[in-house]
Amino acid sequence: MSKVPLTATGAEKLRAELERLKRIERPRIIQAIAEARAHGDLRENAEYHAAKEQQGFVEGRIKEIEGKLSHAHVIDVTKIHADGKVVFGATVEVLELEDESEHTFQIVGEDEADYKNGLISVSSPMARALIGKTEGDVAKVQTPGGIREMEILAVRYL
C-alpha cells in the first residue's frame, strides 16, 4: 500500500485519539463488561451486550487509526520551501471573483478534510485547481454549479 499524505497536525490528532481510546475508553469498557457479567445471565443482559458492542466499535477504530498512521507520510508544513507555490499543507487565501468573497483553505490529507473548518482534501477538485499556483494567479474550479474562479491572495506555510 502506498503512503498517504498527512499533515503533522492531522497525525497528532490521530495519535491523541488513539491514546484516548487505548488509555481511557478501552479500560472503561472492560470495566463495564466485568460489571455486567457480575449481574448474571448474559443472554438477557442489555448492559453486557451494549458494552460488547461498544468494545467492537472502539477496537475497530483503534485498528483503523493504527492503519492510517502506519501508512501515513507525515509532512511538516512549516518546513516546506515551495517559493510561494500552493502545495500540500499550504494555507491559501482566495478571493472568489463572482461574489468578491474571501475564503481561507488549508490543503490536507483525505482523512483530515473538513470543509466547514477550511480544510480541503488534496484530492478535491478545488485543491487540484489550486496546487502549483502562486499569489496573484487565478484558479478555475469545476463544481456542480459551474466553473468558479478564484484569485489567490496569499499562500502561507503554517
Backbone as a printed PyTorch tensor [residue, N CA C, xyz], in Angstrom:
tensor([[[  0.8490,  -1.1850,   0.0000],
         [  0.0000,   0.0000,   0.0000],
         [  0.8870,   1.2380,   0.0000]],

        [[  0.5100,   2.2420,  -0.7750],
         [  1.3160,   3.4450,  -0.8680],
         [  1.0840,   4.3510,   0.3390]],

        [[  2.0100,   5.2620,   0.5340],
         [  1.9200,   6.2010,   1.6440],
         [  0.8490,   7.2500,   1.3490]],

        [[  0.1310,   7.6570,   2.3850],
         [ -0.9260,   8.6440,   2.2710],
         [ -0.4500,   9.9220,   2.9570]],

        [[ -0.5470,  11.0860,   2.2690],
         [ -0.0810,  12.3200,   2.8990],
         [ -0.9630,  12.7250,   4.0740]],

        [[ -0.3070,  13.2320,   5.1050],
         [ -0.9870,  13.6490,   6.3260],
         [ -0.1820,  14.8010,   6.9090]],

        [[ -0.8510,  15.8690,   7.3130],
         [ -0.1230,  16.9700,   7.9380],
         [  0.3140,  16.5580,   9.3450]],

        [[  1.3030,  17.2530,   9.8780],
         [  1.7760,  16.9530,  11.2270],
         [  0.6550,  17.1580,  12.2450]],

        [[ -0.1750,  18.1780,  12.0330],
         [ -1.3080,  18.4400,  12.9280],
         [ -2.3110,  17.2990,  12.8640]],

        [[ -2.6060,  16.8170,  11.6560],
         [ -3.5350,  15.7010,  11.4890],
         [ -3.0230,  14.4350,  12.1410]],

        [[ -1.7150,  14.1810,  11.9900],
         [ -1.1110,  13.0000,  12.6090],
         [ -1.1860,  13.1020,  14.1260]],

        [[ -0.9610,  14.2890,  14.6610],
         [ -1.0100,  14.4770,  16.1100],
         [ -2.4240,  14.2540,  16.6400]],

        [[ -3.4330,  14.7180,  15.8980],
         [ -4.8280,  14.4940,  16.3130],
         [ -5.1540,  13.0080,  16.3290]],

        [[ -4.6960,  12.2840,  15.3130],
         [ -4.9360,  10.8410,  15.2800],
         [ -4.2320,  10.1410,  16.4430]],

        [[ -2.9910,  10.5450,  16.7340],
         [ -2.2600,   9.9380,  17.8570],
         [ -2.9740,  10.2100,  19.1790]],

        [[ -3.4960,  11.4380,  19.3340],
         [ -4.2070,  11.7860,  20.5680],
         [ -5.4830,  10.9600,  20.7080]],

        [[ -6.2080,  10.7760,  19.6070],
         [ -7.4210,   9.9540,  19.6600],
         [ -7.0740,   8.5070,  19.9880]],

        [[ -6.0090,   7.9910,  19.3810],
         [ -5.5720,   6.6220,  19.6450],
         [ -5.2090,   6.4540,  21.1190]],

        [[ -4.4840,   7.4020,  21.6540],
         [ -4.0920,   7.3650,  23.0670],
         [ -5.3270,   7.3650,  23.9720]],

        [[ -6.3110,   8.2230,  23.6580],
         [ -7.5420,   8.3050,  24.4490],
         [ -8.3080,   6.9790,  24.3880]],

        [[ -8.4020,   6.4130,  23.2010],
         [ -9.1180,   5.1420,  23.0570],
         [ -8.4430,   4.0250,  23.8390]],

        [[ -7.1140,   3.9740,  23.7880],
         [ -6.3880,   2.8970,  24.4680],
         [ -6.3340,   3.0870,  25.9730]],

        [[ -6.1480,   4.3070,  26.4350],
         [ -5.9370,   4.5470,  27.8710],
         [ -7.2180,   4.8460,  28.6530]],

        [[ -8.2550,   5.3500,  27.9710],
         [ -9.4710,   5.7320,  28.6990],
         [-10.6590,   4.8580,  28.2930]],

        [[-10.9690,   4.8370,  26.9940],
         [-12.1630,   4.1300,  26.5400],
         [-12.0600,   2.6140,  26.7180]],

        [[-10.9560,   2.0190,  26.3040],
         [-10.8030,   0.5640,  26.3990],
         [-10.9450,   0.0900,  27.8480]],

        [[-10.2260,   0.6820,  28.8270],
         [-10.3870,   0.2320,  30.2260],
         [-11.8030,   0.4630,  30.7650]],

        [[-12.4410,   1.5710,  30.3470],
         [-13.8020,   1.8570,  30.8050],
         [-14.7630,   0.7690,  30.3200]],

        [[-14.6110,   0.3540,  29.0780],
         [-15.4870,  -0.6770,  28.5140],
         [-15.2190,  -2.0370,  29.1550]],

        [[-13.9570,  -2.3490,  29.3870],
         [-13.6170,  -3.6090,  30.0610],
         [-14.2590,  -3.6570,  31.4410]],

        [[-14.2320,  -2.5280,  32.1520],
         [-14.8640,  -2.4490,  33.4750],
         [-16.3730,  -2.6250,  33.3610]],

        [[-16.9840,  -2.0180,  32.3420],
         [-18.4360,  -2.1430,  32.1520],
         [-18.8200,  -3.5860,  31.8430]],

        [[-17.9950,  -4.2790,  31.0550],
         [-18.2680,  -5.6910,  30.7460],
         [-18.1650,  -6.5390,  32.0140]],

        [[-17.1550,  -6.2730,  32.8230],
         [-16.9770,  -7.0240,  34.0750],
         [-18.1650,  -6.8110,  35.0110]],

        [[-18.6370,  -5.5700,  35.1200],
         [-19.7850,  -5.2830,  35.9820],
         [-21.0480,  -5.9660,  35.4580]],

        [[-21.2310,  -5.9440,  34.1340],
         [-22.4100,  -6.5710,  33.5380],
         [-22.3800,  -8.0910,  33.7350]],

        [[-21.1950,  -8.6850,  33.6440],
         [-21.0610, -10.1370,  33.8680],
         [-21.4480, -10.5030,  35.3010]],

        [[-21.1490,  -9.6280,  36.2210],
         [-21.4460,  -9.8910,  37.6280],
         [-22.9450,  -9.9380,  37.8950]],

        [[-23.7310,  -9.3810,  36.9690],
         [-25.1910,  -9.3580,  37.1490],
         [-25.8500, -10.6840,  36.7920]],

        [[-25.0760, -11.6170,  36.2310],
         [-25.6540, -12.9380,  35.9850],
         [-25.8350, -13.2750,  34.5200]],

        [[-26.9740, -13.8680,  34.1960],
         [-27.2890, -14.4030,  32.8730],
         [-26.9800, -13.4040,  31.7550]],

        [[-26.0170, -13.7570,  30.9010],
         [-25.5670, -12.8440,  29.8460],
         [-26.5150, -12.7940,  28.6610]],

        [[-27.3420, -13.7980,  28.4770],
         [-28.2510, -13.8330,  27.3270],
         [-29.2670, -12.7080,  27.3590]],

        [[-29.6830, -12.3080,  28.5360],
         [-30.7130, -11.2730,  28.6730],
         [-30.1600, -10.0210,  29.3440]],

        [[-28.8630,  -9.8320,  29.2720],
         [-28.2170,  -8.7220,  29.9580],
         [-27.9130,  -7.6030,  28.9520]],

        [[-28.7620,  -6.5880,  28.9330],
         [-28.6290,  -5.4900,  27.9640],
         [-27.3280,  -4.7090,  28.1690]],

        [[-26.9260,  -4.5100,  29.4180],
         [-25.6850,  -3.7700,  29.6780],
         [-24.4820,  -4.5040,  29.0970]],

        [[-24.4870,  -5.8150,  29.2250],
         [-23.3880,  -6.6210,  28.6940],
         [-23.3240,  -6.4960,  27.1750]],

        [[-24.4550,  -6.6420,  26.5160],
         [-24.4810,  -6.5710,  25.0460],
         [-24.1010,  -5.1790,  24.5460]],

        [[-24.5470,  -4.1440,  25.2460],
         [-24.1980,  -2.7740,  24.8640],
         [-22.6890,  -2.5380,  25.0260]],

        [[-22.1350,  -3.0280,  26.1220],
         [-20.6960,  -2.8540,  26.3650],
         [-19.8750,  -3.6250,  25.3350]],

        [[-20.3180,  -4.8360,  24.9780],
         [-19.6030,  -5.6170,  23.9600],
         [-19.6680,  -4.9180,  22.5930]],

        [[-20.8070,  -4.3090,  22.2870],
         [-20.9360,  -3.5760,  21.0310],
         [-19.9950,  -2.3660,  21.0180]],

        [[-19.9670,  -1.6430,  22.1380],
         [-19.0450,  -0.5100,  22.2620],
         [-17.6040,  -0.9720,  22.1030]],

        [[-17.2800,  -2.0960,  22.7080],
         [-15.9360,  -2.6370,  22.6170],
         [-15.5690,  -2.9020,  21.1560]],

        [[-16.4940,  -3.4400,  20.3980],
         [-16.2550,  -3.6980,  18.9760],
         [-15.9710,  -2.4140,  18.2040]],

        [[-16.7470,  -1.3700,  18.4850],
         [-16.5270,  -0.0890,  17.8120],
         [-15.1650,   0.5000,  18.1650]],

        [[-14.8210,   0.4740,  19.4510],
         [-13.5490,   1.0480,  19.9000],
         [-12.3660,   0.2700,  19.3200]],

        [[-12.4390,  -1.0450,  19.3690],
         [-11.3390,  -1.8540,  18.8240],
         [-11.1970,  -1.6410,  17.3170]],

        [[-12.3240,  -1.5010,  16.6280],
         [-12.2870,  -1.2240,  15.1940],
         [-11.6480,   0.1160,  14.8930]],

        [[-12.0040,   1.1290,  15.6830],
         [-11.4280,   2.4690,  15.4790],
         [ -9.9330,   2.4610,  15.7920]],

        [[ -9.5140,   1.7350,  16.8220],
         [ -8.0920,   1.6320,  17.1530],
         [ -7.3280,   1.0400,  15.9710]],

        [[ -7.8350,  -0.0390,  15.4070],
         [ -7.1850,  -0.6760,  14.2500],
         [ -7.1470,   0.2660,  13.0530]],

        [[ -8.2400,   1.0020,  12.8410],
         [ -8.3060,   1.9510,  11.7230],
         [ -7.2510,   3.0510,  11.8720]],

        [[ -7.1530,   3.6260,  13.0520],
         [ -6.1760,   4.7020,  13.2900],
         [ -4.7570,   4.1690,  13.1650]],

        [[ -4.4910,   2.9970,  13.7470],
         [ -3.1490,   2.4110,  13.6420],
         [ -2.7900,   2.1720,  12.1720]],

        [[ -3.7430,   1.7280,  11.3790],
         [ -3.5050,   1.5190,   9.9530],
         [ -3.2080,   2.8170,   9.2320]],

        [[ -3.9820,   3.8500,   9.5320],
         [ -3.7600,   5.1630,   8.9040],
         [ -2.3780,   5.7020,   9.2510]],

        [[ -2.0170,   5.6050,  10.5210],
         [ -0.7080,   6.1230,  10.9400],
         [  0.4390,   5.3150,  10.3460]],

        [[  0.2450,   4.0170,  10.1820],
         [  1.3250,   3.1910,   9.6330],
         [  1.5320,   3.4520,   8.1450]],

        [[  0.5070,   3.9450,   7.4540],
         [  0.6220,   4.2250,   6.0260],
         [  0.7180,   5.7250,   5.7400]],

        [[  0.9210,   6.5260,   6.7780],
         [  0.9590,   7.9760,   6.6050],
         [  2.3570,   8.4620,   6.2410]],

        [[  2.3790,   9.4180,   5.3510],
         [  3.6010,  10.1690,   5.0480],
         [  3.3640,  11.5380,   5.6730]],

        [[  3.8830,  11.7260,   6.8920],
         [  3.6290,  12.9530,   7.6440],
         [  4.4920,  14.0800,   7.0840]],

        [[  3.8230,  15.1730,   6.7400],
         [  4.5010,  16.3220,   6.1410],
         [  4.3740,  17.5040,   7.0880]],

        [[  5.5140,  18.0350,   7.5170],
         [  5.5300,  19.2150,   8.3790],
         [  5.5080,  20.4400,   7.4800]],

        [[  4.3790,  21.1000,   7.4470],
         [  4.1490,  22.2260,   6.5460],
         [  5.1230,  23.3750,   6.8220]],

        [[  5.5180,  23.5560,   8.0700],
         [  6.3890,  24.6790,   8.4130],
         [  7.7960,  24.5240,   7.8390]],

        [[  8.1450,  23.3210,   7.4060],
         [  9.4880,  23.0900,   6.8570],
         [  9.4920,  23.0360,   5.3270]],

        [[  8.3590,  23.3900,   4.7290],
         [  8.2510,  23.3750,   3.2720],
         [  8.8110,  24.6830,   2.7080]],

        [[  9.6160,  24.5620,   1.6780],
         [ 10.1360,  25.7350,   0.9700],
         [  9.6740,  25.6190,  -0.4730]],

        [[  8.4710,  26.1140,  -0.7420],
         [  7.8770,  25.9500,  -2.0660],
         [  7.8600,  27.2510,  -2.8540]],

        [[  8.5910,  28.2440,  -2.4010],
         [  8.7050,  29.5230,  -3.1150],
         [  7.3570,  30.1390,  -3.4420]],

        [[  6.4350,  30.0900,  -2.5060],
         [  5.1450,  30.7400,  -2.6970],
         [  4.1320,  29.9500,  -3.4980]],

        [[  4.4630,  28.7320,  -3.8780],
         [  3.5110,  27.9100,  -4.6230],
         [  2.5620,  27.2040,  -3.6620]],

        [[  1.3640,  26.9350,  -4.1560],
         [  0.3970,  26.1740,  -3.3870],
         [  0.7970,  24.6970,  -3.4810]],

        [[  1.0530,  24.0950,  -2.3260],
         [  1.4220,  22.6810,  -2.2420],
         [  0.6270,  22.0490,  -1.1060]],

        [[  0.7650,  20.7310,  -0.9550],
         [  0.1040,  20.0270,   0.1440],
         [  0.4700,  20.6930,   1.4630]],

        [[ -0.5250,  20.9690,   2.2920],
         [ -0.2990,  21.5640,   3.6060],
         [ -0.3580,  23.0780,   3.6230]],

        [[ -0.2800,  23.7060,   2.4790],
         [ -0.2850,  25.1720,   2.4280],
         [ -1.6600,  25.7060,   2.8220]],

        [[ -1.6450,  26.8850,   3.4210],
         [ -2.8690,  27.6120,   3.7220],
         [ -2.9940,  28.6890,   2.6540]],

        [[ -4.1430,  28.7250,   1.9890],
         [ -4.3280,  29.5910,   0.8410],
         [ -5.5050,  30.5270,   1.0880]],

        [[ -5.2630,  31.8220,   0.9000],
         [ -6.3520,  32.7990,   0.9540],
         [ -6.7530,  33.0910,  -0.4730]],

        [[ -8.0560,  32.9790,  -0.7610],
         [ -8.5470,  33.2110,  -2.1170],
         [ -9.6790,  34.2260,  -2.1110]],

        [[ -9.8270,  34.8830,  -3.2580],
         [-10.9320,  35.8010,  -3.4910],
         [-11.7810,  35.1790,  -4.5890]],

        [[-13.0210,  34.8550,  -4.2400],
         [-13.9270,  34.3000,  -5.2410],
         [-14.3930,  35.4620,  -6.1150]],

        [[-14.0740,  35.3920,  -7.3940],
         [-14.2910,  36.5280,  -8.2840],
         [-15.7650,  36.8160,  -8.5460]],

        [[-16.6170,  35.8130,  -8.5270],
         [-18.0330,  36.0170,  -8.8320],
         [-18.7250,  36.9110,  -7.8110]],

        [[-18.4750,  36.6500,  -6.5180],
         [-19.1810,  37.4180,  -5.4800],
         [-18.2470,  38.2120,  -4.5680]],

        [[-16.9590,  38.2620,  -4.9170],
         [-15.9640,  39.0410,  -4.1650],
         [-15.8130,  38.5790,  -2.7120]],

        [[-16.1490,  37.3230,  -2.4270],
         [-15.9920,  36.8170,  -1.0620],
         [-14.5970,  36.2100,  -0.9000]],

        [[-14.0520,  36.3460,   0.3060],
         [-12.7280,  35.7980,   0.6100],
         [-12.8860,  34.5340,   1.4480]],

        [[-12.0150,  33.5580,   1.1520],
         [-12.0210,  32.2870,   1.8870],
         [-10.5840,  31.8880,   2.1790]],

        [[-10.4070,  31.1380,   3.2400],
         [ -9.0900,  30.5910,   3.5720],
         [ -9.2160,  29.0820,   3.6770]],

        [[ -8.3230,  28.3850,   2.9810],
         [ -8.3220,  26.9240,   2.9730],
         [ -6.9260,  26.4130,   3.2800]],

        [[ -6.8740,  25.2620,   3.9290],
         [ -5.6150,  24.5390,   4.0550],
         [ -5.7960,  23.2230,   3.3150]],

        [[ -4.8080,  22.8600,   2.5040],
         [ -4.8750,  21.6260,   1.7430],
         [ -4.2920,  20.5120,   2.6040]],

        [[ -5.1350,  19.5230,   2.9040],
         [ -4.7650,  18.4590,   3.8480],
         [ -5.0430,  17.0870,   3.2470]],

        [[ -4.6870,  16.0450,   3.9770],
         [ -4.9680,  14.6760,   3.5560],
         [ -6.4570,  14.3830,   3.6020]],

        [[ -6.8660,  13.3310,   2.9120],
         [ -8.2790,  12.9890,   2.8220],
         [ -8.9320,  12.7640,   4.1850]],

        [[ -8.2030,  12.1520,   5.1090],
         [ -8.7730,  11.8620,   6.4250],
         [ -8.9200,  13.0980,   7.3000]],

        [[ -8.2390,  14.1750,   6.9510],
         [ -8.2870,  15.3980,   7.7440],
         [ -9.3090,  16.3930,   7.2270]],

        [[ -9.7990,  16.2060,   6.0090],
         [-10.6530,  17.1830,   5.3530],
         [-11.8920,  17.5110,   6.1810]],

        [[-12.1880,  18.7950,   6.2650],
         [-13.3630,  19.3150,   6.9670],
         [-13.6580,  20.6790,   6.3560]],

        [[-14.4580,  20.6770,   5.3120],
         [-14.6970,  21.8890,   4.5300],
         [-15.2100,  23.0440,   5.3870]],

        [[-16.0890,  22.7460,   6.3380],
         [-16.6620,  23.8060,   7.1810],
         [-15.5940,  24.5240,   7.9950]],

        [[-14.4860,  23.8320,   8.2680],
         [-13.3920,  24.4430,   9.0170],
         [-12.2230,  24.8470,   8.1180]],

        [[-12.4630,  24.8900,   6.8130],
         [-11.4460,  25.3600,   5.8810],
         [-10.3730,  24.3470,   5.5400]],

        [[-10.6100,  23.0740,   5.8150],
         [ -9.6390,  22.0260,   5.5000],
         [-10.1450,  21.2490,   4.2950]],

        [[ -9.4510,  21.3870,   3.1480],
         [ -9.9000,  20.6990,   1.9370],
         [ -8.9330,  19.5840,   1.5680]],

        [[ -9.5010,  18.5050,   1.0830],
         [ -8.7200,  17.3190,   0.7170],
         [ -7.8380,  17.6050,  -0.4830]],

        [[ -6.6300,  17.0770,  -0.4350],
         [ -5.6740,  17.2450,  -1.5310],
         [ -6.2250,  16.6670,  -2.8330]],

        [[ -7.1580,  15.7340,  -2.7470],
         [ -7.7120,  15.1280,  -3.9530],
         [ -8.9990,  15.7960,  -4.4330]],

        [[ -9.4420,  16.8320,  -3.7340],
         [-10.6730,  17.5280,  -4.1290],
         [-10.4180,  18.3750,  -5.3780]],

        [[-11.4680,  18.6250,  -6.1530],
         [-11.3020,  19.4660,  -7.3480],
         [-10.7330,  20.8510,  -7.0220]],

        [[-11.1410,  21.4220,  -5.8950],
         [-10.6500,  22.7490,  -5.5290],
         [ -9.1440,  22.7160,  -5.2470]],

        [[ -8.6980,  21.7400,  -4.4860],
         [ -7.2690,  21.6390,  -4.1730],
         [ -6.4650,  21.3780,  -5.4370]],

        [[ -6.9620,  20.5060,  -6.2980],
         [ -6.2450,  20.2050,  -7.5420],
         [ -6.1240,  21.4480,  -8.4180]],

        [[ -7.1500,  22.3130,  -8.3750],
         [ -7.0910,  23.5520,  -9.1650],
         [ -6.0970,  24.5480,  -8.5660]],

        [[ -5.9280,  24.5240,  -7.2570],
         [ -5.0500,  25.4880,  -6.5830],
         [ -3.5790,  25.0610,  -6.5920]],

        [[ -3.3130,  23.7610,  -6.5130],
         [ -1.9370,  23.2810,  -6.3980],
         [ -1.1030,  23.7210,  -7.6050]],

        [[  0.0730,  24.2400,  -7.2910],
         [  1.0050,  24.6900,  -8.3230],
         [  0.8770,  26.1690,  -8.6510]],

        [[ -0.2150,  26.7860,  -8.2100],
         [ -0.4280,  28.2110,  -8.4720],
         [  0.3170,  29.0380,  -7.4250]],

        [[  0.4920,  30.3320,  -7.7380],
         [  1.1450,  31.2510,  -6.8110],
         [  0.2490,  32.4610,  -6.5850]],

        [[  0.6610,  33.3160,  -5.6680],
         [ -0.0930,  34.5220,  -5.3500],
         [ -0.3370,  35.3400,  -6.6210]],

        [[ -1.5800,  35.7680,  -6.8060],
         [ -1.9450,  36.5520,  -7.9840],
         [ -2.5350,  35.7150,  -9.1090]],

        [[ -2.2970,  34.4050,  -9.1060],
         [ -2.8570,  33.5260, -10.1420],
         [ -4.3650,  33.3510,  -9.9190]],

        [[ -5.0600,  33.0080, -10.9910],
         [ -6.4850,  32.7120, -10.9090],
         [ -6.6750,  31.2240, -11.1680]],

        [[ -7.3600,  30.5650, -10.2420],
         [ -7.6480,  29.1380, -10.3800],
         [ -9.0960,  28.9790, -10.7910]],

        [[ -9.3350,  28.0810, -11.7490],
         [-10.6950,  27.7820, -12.1880],
         [-11.0560,  26.3900, -11.6830]],

        [[-12.1650,  26.3300, -10.9510],
         [-12.5960,  25.0800, -10.3440],
         [-13.9440,  24.6760, -10.9230]],

        [[-14.0010,  23.4680, -11.4500],
         [-15.2660,  22.9340, -11.9600],
         [-16.0650,  22.3870, -10.7870]],

        [[-17.2440,  22.9530, -10.5500],
         [-18.1250,  22.4990,  -9.4780],
         [-19.4630,  22.0900, -10.0860]],

        [[-20.3090,  21.4130,  -9.3190],
         [-21.6260,  21.0530,  -9.8480],
         [-22.4390,  22.2750, -10.2960]],

        [[-22.1790,  23.4290,  -9.6850],
         [-22.8960,  24.6540, -10.0420],
         [-22.2480,  25.4260, -11.1730]],

        [[-21.1750,  24.9020, -11.7340],
         [-20.4680,  25.5910, -12.8080],
         [-19.0320,  25.8800, -12.4270]],

        [[-18.3570,  26.6390, -13.2680],
         [-16.9500,  26.9750, -13.0200],
         [-16.8680,  28.1600, -12.0570]],

        [[-16.0430,  27.9810, -11.0190],
         [-15.7690,  29.0630, -10.0570],
         [-14.3430,  29.5360, -10.2830]],

        [[-14.1650,  30.8410, -10.3320],
         [-12.8330,  31.4160, -10.4890],
         [-12.4210,  32.0600,  -9.1790]],

        [[-11.1940,  31.7350,  -8.7650],
         [-10.6780,  32.2650,  -7.5030],
         [ -9.2840,  32.8200,  -7.7140]],

        [[ -9.0690,  34.0410,  -7.2500],
         [ -7.7430,  34.6360,  -7.3000],
         [ -7.0300,  34.3080,  -6.0000]],

        [[ -5.7910,  33.8980,  -6.1040],
         [ -5.0130,  33.5610,  -4.9170],
         [ -4.4250,  34.8480,  -4.3360]],

        [[ -4.8300,  35.1660,  -3.1090],
         [ -4.3680,  36.3780,  -2.4460],
         [ -3.0850,  36.1440,  -1.6620]],

        [[ -2.9740,  34.9860,  -1.0200],
         [ -1.7960,  34.7010,  -0.2000],
         [ -1.6180,  33.1990,  -0.0520]],

        [[ -0.3500,  32.7850,   0.0730],
         [ -0.0200,  31.3940,   0.3150],
         [  0.9060,  31.3750,   1.5240]],

        [[  0.5060,  30.6140,   2.5510],
         [  1.3120,  30.5400,   3.7720],
         [  1.5680,  29.0800,   4.1330]],

        [[  2.6610,  28.8480,   4.8270],
         [  3.0190,  27.5070,   5.2780],
         [  3.0620,  27.5280,   6.8020]],

        [[  1.9100,  27.2970,   7.4180],
         [  1.7800,  27.4090,   8.8880],
         [  1.8980,  26.0630,   9.5520]]])
